[in-house]
Amino acid sequence: MRADDYALLVGIQRYPGTKLAALQGPCNDVAHFKSWLLDPQGGDIDPQNVRELITDEPPLAPAPALEVFPPTQAQFYALFRSIVFGAGPVPIKRPQGRLYLFFSGHGFSDLHETTTHAALYCANAQPGLSLNINGTALANWCVRAAVFGEVVLVMDCCRDSEVSKKLDIVPLDAVNDAAGAKKVKKLEIYAVPFAEKAQERSFKDLGRPQGLLTYTLVSALYGAPLAQMGFGAGAKKGRSGHALKEFLQGCWPDVAGLDGPDAPEVVLPNTGDICFSVLPPRLVPRRVRLAPPVLTPATLKVVDDAGNDYVVVDLLHAPAMARVTVAGAAPVEQPFDGTEILLELRPQIYEARLDAPGAPPRSVLLPTVGDSDVVL
Amino acid sequence: MSSSETKVQVSSADPFAEVSLVDAHYRVRASGLGTIEQSLPPGLYVARARSGDVTQQQTLRITAGATEEHVRFGEVGLLRSSAPEEIASQQAAVAQYLPAGRQDDGWVLLGLRGGGRGSGETSLASAPLPPESLQGFALCTLDGEVVHDLGALPATVTPSGHQAVVAVAPPGWYALAIPVDQGRRALFPLRVQPQWSPSVFIEMRPDEAAWRPNLDTMQVSYDPAEWGIYRNPQRLRAIEEARRALARGRGAQTPEVMGILYEQGFEDPMLGLLAIALLLAGGEASSAFTEVLENTGELLGHDHPDLVIARAVARRDRLAPGLQRHRGDRGALVAPPLLRANWDRLLGLKERQGELLDPAGPLFAPARNALRAEVWMLWWQAPPTSMAFATPAAKGPQQQRRVKRAAGSAEALLAELFSKWKGRLSDPRAVRSWYNDHWMSLSAVERSVVRAYMQLTELDEPGRTLPKGYASRLAKVADVPLPVLKETLERLSKRLDNPSS
């Protein structure tokens, strides 16, 4: 377990004092990202080190006044202080630790600010008083103060370009540790490029609405390929920020759709990289629907990028059964009604091919990220 | 390139499409604009082209021994606002609906089309809107007096799928009145010249029972062939890129976009204005800046407000070496600028602050009623009853004195209203809800008054009162003629007394 890693997760779904529409995804986003954080195969964080600030579900009764409708900026900074300052007056240094700052909800960017940034509206924002948490500025504060060795910022929110709305000035006292700051690695992940709108939708595999970024990010955190990180004796195989960025961009249309929003914007550390895991990509379940149904014995092959048969499925080799053989593993039988087959695959793009006697061969691209069914 | 690799070229008919090659492990192997080339080992790849808001993709399996592979994408999905193919009878259609006018007259063309995400429309134009969708649009003088009711003119469907009307107009400055919200209209400045007549294309979005204009995607063109921009996807795309960059307050565009804006600016000077605005936003000095300023001035007239403002900023920030002085640099602006970015820059020009305060000048009403739009400069049209007072025709000190006198009574009006509210207030939650839904479309005075109302509603004691001097401060800030304020307060008072009606 990574004892020095901490996470502060914020999900805001309702903004009763403004015109901002209620969202359905942010609390689910927090739960989804948290499940990766706590997973020993994922972030491997101590549950005690995770702080959460989300919209109350079901809504509190009676509803709090608009001016203090939670989650508020004050609540957020209280939680942040509890991580960074503990009970003491000065920040705690955790050079071996990593801080995750995760935000999901409605957000914006400042038209006049030319660096990559985003802020999340607080639930008690009101017309003319756009209370917000400037995630980027807060991550930068953490770098300047060198309170963690690594900072990972995730902003799953819109980045509408606003003229009159003011970004939150982080109300923390300035702490400048110039020497320590040089060693801090910061990775920033934004749901969309500047001035674009983030989206949420219901995912079939999860059975609930979520932000597109969080869904894809968790897929990437489990599935992005391992790569050589570092040089010389310090080199290791790991899932780096670079790999994460490429994976997010590479699989984005499979999740967001071909007419979805632009791919997320990722700002990599200035020097070096962050290693999220050294474990190989986790297998993902994938449902392949057969239309028209297969009613006679046939062979379904999943072909990898090298042209090798990664999975061979003998359909209806026995009544109502299919035999699944993954390369290098023993065959496994599963029930098959002629319409669909469930496979577990390494996260990458395959080709699925169906050969049935007396019928022309059928093939289709088989992506493994996203919740859309593959129809063959 | 090793002997086992294959050269892959991916290109798009849209030179601005973001083209990429992704391998089977979701790694982006190459990306670029328009066309990319990459040598790749055998394997499974996906080629993609994102054009506008739509991505096209194609699978590519490279086998050992292949030497070259080409993937080419068409222009499908270029833009949501892209046009259907040009039809052969287009020129004939122009002659059919252009009204007759004097030789020196120009015209203003307004085209409306359904569009935007709200309508569930894809990349192609939808069926033409009904002619009734033109109701409420008008060509006005800059101070809002109607010259042509565009909704009453015969409409024609253009080959680009727009429901269009054309109004003949003598050369001069006009304002296009656009119905935006519950009968309220926004004004947009237009210059008509014999050689350059403006065309305005607006996408309408369905909203409950009515169609609403999408002001952010509005297209303005001086192309002589009216819907000419819709026959030139490259130009349309360059305009779209420029429009987006301006909306984001960003300058530097790709050389391809700037090249089109420079070169095609001679056919449509609107492109020159966009190029100038982008160069200003970029903030870097260049001789190209001087050239495009001079050329666009020759076409549109050097006294065009966008050019006058751009020259002033360019001189102040030393962005355009060798820039000459021209007509308009010393005198008052003849109209508000077309581009919102230039309006924002105007507000920062100290030497022109007086023009914003001149009640007889063309900037007075826009300065008080500017509507928040991303690219274009629009302002709310004052209520018809008080139009003569809001933008008085008379000039000179007499008029200014009248306005000053009126400001003194405004305080009394406000104080009277606040005093009335002290004793009787309606449901504060309903007022707040109404305000939340409408504050974007309210003027500064209206917002201040409603805020004062809400502040009163938050005080429970019977003797509730606003801070001392609130009415007098608001009267000064409001700075609108008394009849306008009176009408505004009466209307607001009725609305706030019954907010859920």
Interface residues (C-beta under 8 A of the other chain):
Chain A: G17 T18 K19 L66 L111 H112 T114 P127 G128 S161 V163 F194 A195 A224 P225 A243 E246 F247 Q249 G250 C251 P253 L258 D259 G260 D262 V303 D304 D305 A306 G307 P347 Q348 I349 Y350 E351 L365 V369
Chain B: S20 V22 D23 A24 H25 Y26 R27 V28 P42 G43 L44 V46 R48 R50 D53 V54 T55 Q56 Q57 T59 R61 T63 G77 T122 R244 A247 R248 G249 R250 R372 R432 Y435 N436 D437 W439 M440 R447 R451
